[in-house]
Amino acid sequence: MNWTKQQSEDDKQIQSQLNSLGKLPKHIAMIMDGNGRWAVEKGLSRTEGHREGIESVRDIVKASSQMGIEYLTLYAFSIENWKRPASEVSVLMKLLEFFLKAELNDLHNNNVRVFTIGKTNSLPKTIQKLLFDSMEKTKENTGLTLTLALSYSGRWDIVRAVQMIALDVRRGKVSPEDLSDELFASYLQTSKLPDPDLLIRTSGEMRLSNFLLWELAYSEIYITDKFWPEFRRKDLYEALYDYFKRERRFGKTSAQLLDSDLQNRKSYLMRVYDAIKKDK
Ligand code: FPP
C-alpha cells in the first residue's frame, strides 16, 4: 500500500504547512509510555493497551515517512522491561513478531529502512531472525530509517562501547589520547544515526528511563500527558509545532520578537496551529 495515496488532503496540507515553518527535525526519538495505564483506565487488560499501542506505532511511522522525517527511533522494550511478569513479556514479544510480519512489506514498499539497537541476542530466536530479515530486505531503502530499540538501555550501550575501546587500546588500535566525543560515539550502536533533535515522551513522566543517554545531550524534549495508545499523528504535529516555536525563540531578545517579520511569522504559526487543532 502506497502511504502517500492514502493521505487526506487536509493532512497533506498540515504536513506541508509544518514543513514550511522551518527545517523538520532530522531525527525524532520516542519513549512510548502509558500503554498499561491507558488500558486500566478503560477497564481493559494491559495487553489491550500494548495492542492499541501498535496502532499508534503504525500511524506515527506513516506520518513521519510521509513528511520526510529521516530518522525515527522508538523505545519498544528496555533491558529493565525483562523484569516484568513473564506473561506480559511474552505478549510484548508476540506483538512485536506480529508487527514485523504484518508490516514488513508495507514498510519496504514505502522505502523505510528498518534498523535495531539493543542487546538483541537476548530476544527470542524467531524475533532475532525476523529483525535480521527485515534489516536485510530494507537495507538499500533511502526513506525513513525506523530504529526499534529492543532490549536496549543507554548505560548498557555506553558500557559496551567502553569495553570495545579498552580492547582496541589493548590491541594497539587506539591510544587513550585519541579519545574524543566523535571517536567515543563511533563505538555506540547508534553510530550510524545522527543525534536526535527531538525527544517525545508520552504519559507525562519526566524521565529519560535509560534511553539514548549519550545521544540526547542536546535534544529538545517534549512531554505530553497523552498515553501512548492515544498518541496519533495530530499529536506528533503539535509536538513539531512546539519544536518550531522553541527553535524560533533561540537566542532572540523580546525586542526582536516585535519585529514585523516575526509578527507575520507569528500569525502564520497560529494558522498552522488552528489547522492542527481542527477536528481534534
Ligand atoms: C510502555 O507502556 C510501553 C512499553 C513497555 C512497550 C511499548 C510497546 C508497544 C507500543 C507495542 C509494540 C512495539 C512495536 C514497535 C511493535 P507501559 O506498559 O510501561 O505503560 P504504564 O507505564 O502505563 O504501565
py3Dmol code that shows the C-alpha trace and the ligand (Angstrom):
import py3Dmol

protein = """\
ATOM      1  CA  MET A   1       0.000   0.000   0.000  1.00  0.00           C
ATOM      2  CA  ASN A   2       1.351   3.414  -1.012  1.00  0.00           C
ATOM      3  CA  TRP A   3       1.065   5.677   2.039  1.00  0.00           C
ATOM      4  CA  THR A   4       1.021   8.950   0.084  1.00  0.00           C
ATOM      5  CA  LYS A   5      -2.017   7.824  -1.923  1.00  0.00           C
ATOM      6  CA  GLN A   6      -3.946   7.075   1.279  1.00  0.00           C
ATOM      7  CA  GLN A   7      -3.379  10.528   2.736  1.00  0.00           C
ATOM      8  CA  SER A   8      -6.270  13.002   3.088  1.00  0.00           C
ATOM      9  CA  GLU A   9      -5.944  16.459   1.512  1.00  0.00           C
ATOM     10  CA  ASP A  10      -6.284  18.124   4.962  1.00  0.00           C
ATOM     11  CA  ASP A  11      -3.471  16.019   6.320  1.00  0.00           C
ATOM     12  CA  LYS A  12      -1.231  16.802   3.340  1.00  0.00           C
ATOM     13  CA  GLN A  13      -1.889  20.481   3.889  1.00  0.00           C
ATOM     14  CA  ILE A  14      -0.950  20.381   7.595  1.00  0.00           C
ATOM     15  CA  GLN A  15       2.235  18.493   6.776  1.00  0.00           C
ATOM     16  CA  SER A  16       3.205  20.962   4.090  1.00  0.00           C
ATOM     17  CA  GLN A  17       2.497  23.911   6.413  1.00  0.00           C
ATOM     18  CA  LEU A  18       4.660  22.338   9.103  1.00  0.00           C
ATOM     19  CA  ASN A  19       7.367  21.714   6.525  1.00  0.00           C
ATOM     20  CA  SER A  20       7.316  25.366   5.576  1.00  0.00           C
ATOM     21  CA  LEU A  21       7.823  26.517   9.186  1.00  0.00           C
ATOM     22  CA  GLY A  22      11.465  25.541   9.012  1.00  0.00           C
ATOM     23  CA  LYS A  23      13.741  22.557   8.972  1.00  0.00           C
ATOM     24  CA  LEU A  24      11.949  19.494  10.321  1.00  0.00           C
ATOM     25  CA  PRO A  25      13.865  17.580  12.976  1.00  0.00           C
ATOM     26  CA  LYS A  26      16.078  15.121  11.163  1.00  0.00           C
ATOM     27  CA  HIS A  27      15.815  12.552  13.943  1.00  0.00           C
ATOM     28  CA  ILE A  28      12.879  12.083  16.340  1.00  0.00           C
ATOM     29  CA  ALA A  29      13.200   9.673  19.258  1.00  0.00           C
ATOM     30  CA  MET A  30      10.168   8.495  21.210  1.00  0.00           C
ATOM     31  CA  ILE A  31       9.566   6.956  24.619  1.00  0.00           C
ATOM     32  CA  MET A  32       6.214   5.225  24.125  1.00  0.00           C
ATOM     33  CA  ASP A  33       4.837   5.186  27.650  1.00  0.00           C
ATOM     34  CA  GLY A  34       1.422   4.640  29.247  1.00  0.00           C
ATOM     35  CA  ASN A  35       0.025   1.567  27.457  1.00  0.00           C
ATOM     36  CA  GLY A  36      -0.809  -0.089  30.788  1.00  0.00           C
ATOM     37  CA  ARG A  37      -2.432   2.988  32.342  1.00  0.00           C
ATOM     38  CA  TRP A  38      -4.477   3.662  29.219  1.00  0.00           C
ATOM     39  CA  ALA A  39      -5.874   0.121  29.410  1.00  0.00           C
ATOM     40  CA  VAL A  40      -6.515   0.164  33.170  1.00  0.00           C
ATOM     41  CA  GLU A  41      -8.386   3.488  32.873  1.00  0.00           C
ATOM     42  CA  LYS A  42     -10.659   1.863  30.329  1.00  0.00           C
ATOM     43  CA  GLY A  43     -11.159  -1.295  32.428  1.00  0.00           C
ATOM     44  CA  LEU A  44      -9.153  -3.356  29.919  1.00  0.00           C
ATOM     45  CA  SER A  45      -6.163  -5.671  30.373  1.00  0.00           C
ATOM     46  CA  ARG A  46      -2.631  -4.266  29.939  1.00  0.00           C
ATOM     47  CA  THR A  47      -2.361  -6.454  26.830  1.00  0.00           C
ATOM     48  CA  GLU A  48      -5.080  -4.383  25.183  1.00  0.00           C
ATOM     49  CA  GLY A  49      -3.004  -1.280  25.911  1.00  0.00           C
ATOM     50  CA  HIS A  50       0.006  -2.748  24.123  1.00  0.00           C
ATOM     51  CA  ARG A  51      -2.211  -3.885  21.230  1.00  0.00           C
ATOM     52  CA  GLU A  52      -3.648  -0.394  20.783  1.00  0.00           C
ATOM     53  CA  GLY A  53      -0.094   0.967  21.157  1.00  0.00           C
ATOM     54  CA  ILE A  54       0.749  -0.783  17.882  1.00  0.00           C
ATOM     55  CA  GLU A  55      -1.914   1.281  16.113  1.00  0.00           C
ATOM     56  CA  SER A  56      -0.110   4.407  17.331  1.00  0.00           C
ATOM     57  CA  VAL A  57       3.210   3.000  16.101  1.00  0.00           C
ATOM     58  CA  ARG A  58       1.652   2.431  12.652  1.00  0.00           C
ATOM     59  CA  ASP A  59       0.217   5.930  12.433  1.00  0.00           C
ATOM     60  CA  ILE A  60       3.361   7.681  13.684  1.00  0.00           C
ATOM     61  CA  VAL A  61       5.633   5.708  11.344  1.00  0.00           C
ATOM     62  CA  LYS A  62       3.390   6.521   8.375  1.00  0.00           C
ATOM     63  CA  ALA A  63       3.092  10.222   9.228  1.00  0.00           C
ATOM     64  CA  SER A  64       6.862  10.540   9.789  1.00  0.00           C
ATOM     65  CA  SER A  65       7.606   8.861   6.487  1.00  0.00           C
ATOM     66  CA  GLN A  66       5.035  10.980   4.618  1.00  0.00           C
ATOM     67  CA  MET A  67       6.516  14.227   5.907  1.00  0.00           C
ATOM     68  CA  GLY A  68      10.073  13.263   5.096  1.00  0.00           C
ATOM     69  CA  ILE A  69      11.443  12.779   8.614  1.00  0.00           C
ATOM     70  CA  GLU A  70      14.730  10.952   8.092  1.00  0.00           C
ATOM     71  CA  TYR A  71      15.103   9.034  11.353  1.00  0.00           C
ATOM     72  CA  LEU A  72      12.548   7.782  13.881  1.00  0.00           C
ATOM     73  CA  THR A  73      13.722   5.788  16.893  1.00  0.00           C
ATOM     74  CA  LEU A  74      11.162   4.022  19.085  1.00  0.00           C
ATOM     75  CA  TYR A  75      11.903   2.715  22.578  1.00  0.00           C
ATOM     76  CA  ALA A  76       9.910  -0.510  22.300  1.00  0.00           C
ATOM     77  CA  PHE A  77      11.482  -2.682  25.024  1.00  0.00           C
ATOM     78  CA  SER A  78      14.141  -1.798  27.591  1.00  0.00           C
ATOM     79  CA  ILE A  79      16.589  -4.144  29.288  1.00  0.00           C
ATOM     80  CA  GLU A  80      14.705  -3.339  32.514  1.00  0.00           C
ATOM     81  CA  ASN A  81      11.432  -4.489  30.878  1.00  0.00           C
ATOM     82  CA  TRP A  82      12.672  -8.099  31.134  1.00  0.00           C
ATOM     83  CA  LYS A  83      11.805  -7.817  34.860  1.00  0.00           C
ATOM     84  CA  ARG A  84       8.065  -7.546  34.047  1.00  0.00           C
ATOM     85  CA  PRO A  85       5.825 -10.598  34.647  1.00  0.00           C
ATOM     86  CA  ALA A  86       6.717 -13.360  32.167  1.00  0.00           C
ATOM     87  CA  SER A  87       3.174 -13.298  30.775  1.00  0.00           C
ATOM     88  CA  GLU A  88       3.447  -9.584  29.847  1.00  0.00           C
ATOM     89  CA  VAL A  89       6.922 -10.047  28.325  1.00  0.00           C
ATOM     90  CA  SER A  90       5.563 -12.880  26.229  1.00  0.00           C
ATOM     91  CA  VAL A  91       2.636 -10.742  24.986  1.00  0.00           C
ATOM     92  CA  LEU A  92       5.042  -7.925  24.041  1.00  0.00           C
ATOM     93  CA  MET A  93       7.248 -10.362  22.102  1.00  0.00           C
ATOM     94  CA  LYS A  94       4.217 -11.803  20.287  1.00  0.00           C
ATOM     95  CA  LEU A  95       3.048  -8.289  19.363  1.00  0.00           C
ATOM     96  CA  LEU A  96       6.483  -7.381  18.081  1.00  0.00           C
ATOM     97  CA  GLU A  97       6.554 -10.554  15.981  1.00  0.00           C
ATOM     98  CA  PHE A  98       3.073  -9.774  14.680  1.00  0.00           C
ATOM     99  CA  PHE A  99       4.068  -6.186  13.850  1.00  0.00           C
ATOM    100  CA  LEU A 100       7.209  -7.194  11.947  1.00  0.00           C
ATOM    101  CA  LYS A 101       5.397  -9.903   9.976  1.00  0.00           C
ATOM    102  CA  ALA A 102       2.376  -7.759   9.186  1.00  0.00           C
ATOM    103  CA  GLU A 103       4.188  -4.521   8.347  1.00  0.00           C
ATOM    104  CA  LEU A 104       7.408  -5.514   6.624  1.00  0.00           C
ATOM    105  CA  ASN A 105       6.055  -5.393   3.059  1.00  0.00           C
ATOM    106  CA  ASP A 106       4.349  -2.042   3.618  1.00  0.00           C
ATOM    107  CA  LEU A 107       7.486  -0.609   5.239  1.00  0.00           C
ATOM    108  CA  HIS A 108       9.620  -1.857   2.362  1.00  0.00           C
ATOM    109  CA  ASN A 109       7.208  -0.619  -0.326  1.00  0.00           C
ATOM    110  CA  ASN A 110       7.285   2.811   1.280  1.00  0.00           C
ATOM    111  CA  ASN A 111      11.085   2.994   1.211  1.00  0.00           C
ATOM    112  CA  VAL A 112      11.503   2.592   5.014  1.00  0.00           C
ATOM    113  CA  ARG A 113      14.803   1.177   6.261  1.00  0.00           C
ATOM    114  CA  VAL A 114      14.422  -0.959   9.380  1.00  0.00           C
ATOM    115  CA  PHE A 115      17.211  -0.863  11.933  1.00  0.00           C
ATOM    116  CA  THR A 116      17.561  -2.025  15.517  1.00  0.00           C
ATOM    117  CA  ILE A 117      19.630  -1.182  18.580  1.00  0.00           C
ATOM    118  CA  GLY A 118      19.919  -3.105  21.836  1.00  0.00           C
ATOM    119  CA  LYS A 119      21.037  -6.424  23.247  1.00  0.00           C
ATOM    120  CA  THR A 120      19.080  -8.208  20.556  1.00  0.00           C
ATOM    121  CA  ASN A 121      20.690 -11.586  21.200  1.00  0.00           C
ATOM    122  CA  SER A 122      18.505 -11.772  24.355  1.00  0.00           C
ATOM    123  CA  LEU A 123      15.362 -11.709  22.204  1.00  0.00           C
ATOM    124  CA  PRO A 124      13.579 -14.923  21.182  1.00  0.00           C
ATOM    125  CA  LYS A 125      15.269 -16.551  18.158  1.00  0.00           C
ATOM    126  CA  THR A 126      12.178 -16.059  15.949  1.00  0.00           C
ATOM    127  CA  ILE A 127      12.320 -12.311  16.570  1.00  0.00           C
ATOM    128  CA  GLN A 128      16.075 -12.170  16.007  1.00  0.00           C
ATOM    129  CA  LYS A 129      15.528 -13.816  12.616  1.00  0.00           C
ATOM    130  CA  LEU A 130      12.631 -11.503  11.732  1.00  0.00           C
ATOM    131  CA  LEU A 131      14.722  -8.468  12.637  1.00  0.00           C
ATOM    132  CA  PHE A 132      17.673  -9.721  10.613  1.00  0.00           C
ATOM    133  CA  ASP A 133      15.434 -10.423   7.595  1.00  0.00           C
ATOM    134  CA  SER A 134      13.712  -7.011   7.920  1.00  0.00           C
ATOM    135  CA  MET A 135      17.046  -5.173   8.048  1.00  0.00           C
ATOM    136  CA  GLU A 136      18.404  -7.175   5.097  1.00  0.00           C
ATOM    137  CA  LYS A 137      15.324  -6.638   2.965  1.00  0.00           C
ATOM    138  CA  THR A 138      15.190  -2.877   3.601  1.00  0.00           C
ATOM    139  CA  LYS A 139      18.907  -2.040   3.818  1.00  0.00           C
ATOM    140  CA  GLU A 140      19.040  -0.220   0.448  1.00  0.00           C
ATOM    141  CA  ASN A 141      15.943   1.905   1.174  1.00  0.00           C
ATOM    142  CA  THR A 142      16.521   5.631   1.273  1.00  0.00           C
ATOM    143  CA  GLY A 143      13.414   6.991   3.056  1.00  0.00           C
ATOM    144  CA  LEU A 144      12.698   6.967   6.788  1.00  0.00           C
ATOM    145  CA  THR A 145      15.109   4.960   8.945  1.00  0.00           C
ATOM    146  CA  LEU A 146      12.924   3.298  11.579  1.00  0.00           C
ATOM    147  CA  THR A 147      15.049   2.165  14.510  1.00  0.00           C
ATOM    148  CA  LEU A 148      13.482  -0.142  17.073  1.00  0.00           C
ATOM    149  CA  ALA A 149      15.247  -0.049  20.443  1.00  0.00           C
ATOM    150  CA  LEU A 150      14.766  -3.589  21.728  1.00  0.00           C
ATOM    151  CA  SER A 151      16.251  -4.977  24.913  1.00  0.00           C
ATOM    152  CA  TYR A 152      18.038  -1.633  24.910  1.00  0.00           C
ATOM    153  CA  SER A 153      19.402   0.582  27.642  1.00  0.00           C
ATOM    154  CA  GLY A 154      21.619   3.654  27.299  1.00  0.00           C
ATOM    155  CA  ARG A 155      24.009   2.633  30.067  1.00  0.00           C
ATOM    156  CA  TRP A 156      24.360  -0.854  28.590  1.00  0.00           C
ATOM    157  CA  ASP A 157      25.429   0.625  25.248  1.00  0.00           C
ATOM    158  CA  ILE A 158      27.865   3.037  26.915  1.00  0.00           C
ATOM    159  CA  VAL A 159      29.483   0.257  28.967  1.00  0.00           C
ATOM    160  CA  ARG A 160      29.666  -1.926  25.844  1.00  0.00           C
ATOM    161  CA  ALA A 161      31.379   0.908  23.960  1.00  0.00           C
ATOM    162  CA  VAL A 162      33.908   1.385  26.789  1.00  0.00           C
ATOM    163  CA  GLN A 163      34.688  -2.344  26.738  1.00  0.00           C
ATOM    164  CA  MET A 164      35.333  -2.247  22.989  1.00  0.00           C
ATOM    165  CA  ILE A 165      37.510   0.838  23.280  1.00  0.00           C
ATOM    166  CA  ALA A 166      39.514  -0.826  26.078  1.00  0.00           C
ATOM    167  CA  LEU A 167      40.021  -3.880  23.850  1.00  0.00           C
ATOM    168  CA  ASP A 168      41.173  -1.678  20.961  1.00  0.00           C
ATOM    169  CA  VAL A 169      43.586   0.112  23.301  1.00  0.00           C
ATOM    170  CA  ARG A 170      44.967  -3.261  24.382  1.00  0.00           C
ATOM    171  CA  ARG A 171      45.372  -4.306  20.721  1.00  0.00           C
ATOM    172  CA  GLY A 172      47.177  -1.046  19.991  1.00  0.00           C
ATOM    173  CA  LYS A 173      44.464   0.136  17.527  1.00  0.00           C
ATOM    174  CA  VAL A 174      43.557   3.208  19.595  1.00  0.00           C
ATOM    175  CA  SER A 175      45.544   5.227  22.072  1.00  0.00           C
ATOM    176  CA  PRO A 176      43.803   6.825  25.092  1.00  0.00           C
ATOM    177  CA  GLU A 177      44.895  10.279  23.840  1.00  0.00           C
ATOM    178  CA  ASP A 178      42.838   9.765  20.642  1.00  0.00           C
ATOM    179  CA  LEU A 179      39.563   9.648  22.538  1.00  0.00           C
ATOM    180  CA  SER A 180      37.104  12.390  21.602  1.00  0.00           C
ATOM    181  CA  ASP A 181      33.310  12.746  21.539  1.00  0.00           C
ATOM    182  CA  GLU A 182      33.291  11.604  17.904  1.00  0.00           C
ATOM    183  CA  LEU A 183      35.525   8.588  18.474  1.00  0.00           C
ATOM    184  CA  PHE A 184      33.500   7.524  21.511  1.00  0.00           C
ATOM    185  CA  ALA A 185      30.190   7.899  19.608  1.00  0.00           C
ATOM    186  CA  SER A 186      31.579   5.746  16.787  1.00  0.00           C
ATOM    187  CA  TYR A 187      31.622   2.783  19.208  1.00  0.00           C
ATOM    188  CA  LEU A 188      27.933   3.169  20.162  1.00  0.00           C
ATOM    189  CA  GLN A 189      25.249   1.138  18.408  1.00  0.00           C
ATOM    190  CA  THR A 190      23.755   4.418  17.227  1.00  0.00           C
ATOM    191  CA  SER A 191      26.967   5.397  15.395  1.00  0.00           C
ATOM    192  CA  LYS A 192      25.166   5.416  12.021  1.00  0.00           C
ATOM    193  CA  LEU A 193      22.353   7.673  13.294  1.00  0.00           C
ATOM    194  CA  PRO A 194      22.537  11.434  13.848  1.00  0.00           C
ATOM    195  CA  ASP A 195      21.764  12.533  17.419  1.00  0.00           C
ATOM    196  CA  PRO A 196      18.013  13.088  17.947  1.00  0.00           C
ATOM    197  CA  ASP A 197      16.839  16.688  17.500  1.00  0.00           C
ATOM    198  CA  LEU A 198      13.622  15.981  19.356  1.00  0.00           C
ATOM    199  CA  LEU A 199      12.660  13.512  22.084  1.00  0.00           C
ATOM    200  CA  ILE A 200       8.943  12.906  22.626  1.00  0.00           C
ATOM    201  CA  ARG A 201       7.721  11.099  25.737  1.00  0.00           C
ATOM    202  CA  THR A 202       4.090  10.211  26.331  1.00  0.00           C
ATOM    203  CA  SER A 203       2.123   9.821  29.590  1.00  0.00           C
ATOM    204  CA  GLY A 204       3.556  12.837  31.383  1.00  0.00           C
ATOM    205  CA  GLU A 205       6.568  11.213  33.046  1.00  0.00           C
ATOM    206  CA  MET A 206       9.630  13.473  33.238  1.00  0.00           C
ATOM    207  CA  ARG A 207      12.314  10.816  32.904  1.00  0.00           C
ATOM    208  CA  LEU A 208      14.792   9.551  30.336  1.00  0.00           C
ATOM    209  CA  SER A 209      14.411   5.957  31.559  1.00  0.00           C
ATOM    210  CA  ASN A 210      17.859   4.929  30.377  1.00  0.00           C
ATOM    211  CA  PHE A 211      17.143   5.864  26.739  1.00  0.00           C
ATOM    212  CA  LEU A 212      19.914   7.203  24.444  1.00  0.00           C
ATOM    213  CA  LEU A 213      21.760   8.786  27.373  1.00  0.00           C
ATOM    214  CA  TRP A 214      24.722   9.952  25.318  1.00  0.00           C
ATOM    215  CA  GLU A 215      22.781  10.854  22.170  1.00  0.00           C
ATOM    216  CA  LEU A 216      20.115  13.048  23.822  1.00  0.00           C
ATOM    217  CA  ALA A 217      22.636  15.535  25.243  1.00  0.00           C
ATOM    218  CA  TYR A 218      21.371  18.466  23.112  1.00  0.00           C
ATOM    219  CA  SER A 219      17.904  17.267  22.080  1.00  0.00           C
ATOM    220  CA  GLU A 220      14.730  19.272  22.615  1.00  0.00           C
ATOM    221  CA  ILE A 221      12.406  17.388  24.962  1.00  0.00           C
ATOM    222  CA  TYR A 222       8.628  17.348  24.501  1.00  0.00           C
ATOM    223  CA  ILE A 223       6.444  15.640  27.078  1.00  0.00           C
ATOM    224  CA  THR A 224       2.719  15.104  26.588  1.00  0.00           C
ATOM    225  CA  ASP A 225       0.186  13.818  29.115  1.00  0.00           C
ATOM    226  CA  LYS A 226      -1.406  11.621  26.463  1.00  0.00           C
ATOM    227  CA  PHE A 227      -0.893   7.880  26.902  1.00  0.00           C
ATOM    228  CA  TRP A 228       0.893   6.178  24.011  1.00  0.00           C
ATOM    229  CA  PRO A 229      -2.205   4.346  22.644  1.00  0.00           C
ATOM    230  CA  GLU A 230      -3.934   7.700  22.142  1.00  0.00           C
ATOM    231  CA  PHE A 231      -0.888   9.462  20.657  1.00  0.00           C
ATOM    232  CA  ARG A 232      -1.538   9.801  16.922  1.00  0.00           C
ATOM    233  CA  ARG A 233      -0.319  11.967  14.024  1.00  0.00           C
ATOM    234  CA  LYS A 234      -2.109  15.134  15.215  1.00  0.00           C
ATOM    235  CA  ASP A 235      -0.198  14.852  18.495  1.00  0.00           C
ATOM    236  CA  LEU A 236       3.023  14.490  16.543  1.00  0.00           C
ATOM    237  CA  TYR A 237       2.112  17.656  14.603  1.00  0.00           C
ATOM    238  CA  GLU A 238       1.562  19.505  17.891  1.00  0.00           C
ATOM    239  CA  ALA A 239       4.957  18.355  19.116  1.00  0.00           C
ATOM    240  CA  LEU A 240       6.542  19.620  15.873  1.00  0.00           C
ATOM    241  CA  TYR A 241       4.713  22.901  16.156  1.00  0.00           C
ATOM    242  CA  ASP A 242       6.092  23.273  19.683  1.00  0.00           C
ATOM    243  CA  TYR A 243       9.564  22.370  18.401  1.00  0.00           C
ATOM    244  CA  PHE A 244       9.400  25.151  15.788  1.00  0.00           C
ATOM    245  CA  LYS A 245       8.305  27.699  18.396  1.00  0.00           C
ATOM    246  CA  ARG A 246      11.295  26.822  20.517  1.00  0.00           C
ATOM    247  CA  GLU A 247      13.728  26.967  17.607  1.00  0.00           C
ATOM    248  CA  ARG A 248      12.428  30.321  16.634  1.00  0.00           C
ATOM    249  CA  ARG A 249      12.987  31.849  20.087  1.00  0.00           C
ATOM    250  CA  PHE A 250      16.516  30.527  20.249  1.00  0.00           C
ATOM    251  CA  GLY A 251      18.896  33.320  21.162  1.00  0.00           C
ATOM    252  CA  LYS A 252      16.388  36.104  20.384  1.00  0.00           C
ATOM    253  CA  THR A 253      15.531  39.052  22.642  1.00  0.00           C
ATOM    254  CA  SER A 254      11.955  40.124  23.402  1.00  0.00           C
ATOM    255  CA  ALA A 255      12.554  43.385  21.455  1.00  0.00           C
ATOM    256  CA  GLN A 256      13.373  41.352  18.348  1.00  0.00           C
ATOM    257  CA  LEU A 257      10.086  39.499  18.720  1.00  0.00           C
ATOM    258  CA  LEU A 258       8.285  42.768  17.961  1.00  0.00           C
ATOM    259  CA  ASP A 259       9.972  42.916  14.589  1.00  0.00           C
ATOM    260  CA  SER A 260       7.315  42.880  11.856  1.00  0.00           C
ATOM    261  CA  ASP A 261       8.712  39.838  10.011  1.00  0.00           C
ATOM    262  CA  LEU A 262       8.446  37.908  13.205  1.00  0.00           C
ATOM    263  CA  GLN A 263       4.910  39.179  13.782  1.00  0.00           C
ATOM    264  CA  ASN A 264       3.930  37.859  10.339  1.00  0.00           C
ATOM    265  CA  ARG A 265       5.538  34.581  11.197  1.00  0.00           C
ATOM    266  CA  LYS A 266       3.632  34.501  14.468  1.00  0.00           C
ATOM    267  CA  SER A 267       0.285  34.833  12.699  1.00  0.00           C
ATOM    268  CA  TYR A 268       1.327  32.104  10.229  1.00  0.00           C
ATOM    269  CA  LEU A 269       2.237  29.873  13.182  1.00  0.00           C
ATOM    270  CA  MET A 270      -1.201  30.490  14.672  1.00  0.00           C
ATOM    271  CA  ARG A 271      -2.880  29.446  11.397  1.00  0.00           C
ATOM    272  CA  VAL A 272      -0.886  26.216  11.335  1.00  0.00           C
ATOM    273  CA  TYR A 273      -1.833  25.558  14.944  1.00  0.00           C
ATOM    274  CA  ASP A 274      -5.529  26.095  14.165  1.00  0.00           C
ATOM    275  CA  ALA A 275      -5.246  23.634  11.282  1.00  0.00           C
ATOM    276  CA  ILE A 276      -3.715  21.026  13.581  1.00  0.00           C
ATOM    277  CA  LYS A 277      -6.390  21.595  16.223  1.00  0.00           C
ATOM    278  CA  LYS A 278      -9.260  21.328  13.729  1.00  0.00           C
ATOM    279  CA  ASP A 279     -11.187  18.023  14.121  1.00  0.00           C
ATOM    280  CA  LYS A 280      -9.087  17.018  17.132  1.00  0.00           C
TER     281      LYS A 280
END
"""
ligand_1 = """\
24
FPP
C 5.217 1.404 27.902
O 3.948 1.308 28.464
C 5.309 0.622 26.697
C 6.084 -0.494 26.534
C 6.940 -1.059 27.592
C 6.103 -1.233 25.299
C 5.890 -0.452 24.058
C 5.393 -1.378 23.058
C 4.483 -1.110 22.103
C 3.933 0.213 21.851
C 3.969 -2.183 21.212
C 4.987 -2.934 20.429
C 6.004 -2.080 19.757
C 6.351 -2.135 18.464
C 7.436 -1.290 17.951
C 5.681 -3.012 17.514
P 3.824 0.699 29.910
O 3.442 -0.742 29.777
O 5.071 0.932 30.690
O 2.626 1.542 30.484
P 2.441 2.002 32.004
O 3.599 2.879 32.357
O 1.141 2.749 31.959
O 2.362 0.749 32.822
"""
view = py3Dmol.view(width=600, height=400)
view.addModel(protein, "pdb")
view.setStyle({"model": 0}, {"cartoon": {"style": "trace"}})
view.addModel(ligand_1, "xyz")
view.setStyle({"model": 1}, {"stick": {}})
view.zoomTo()
view.show()
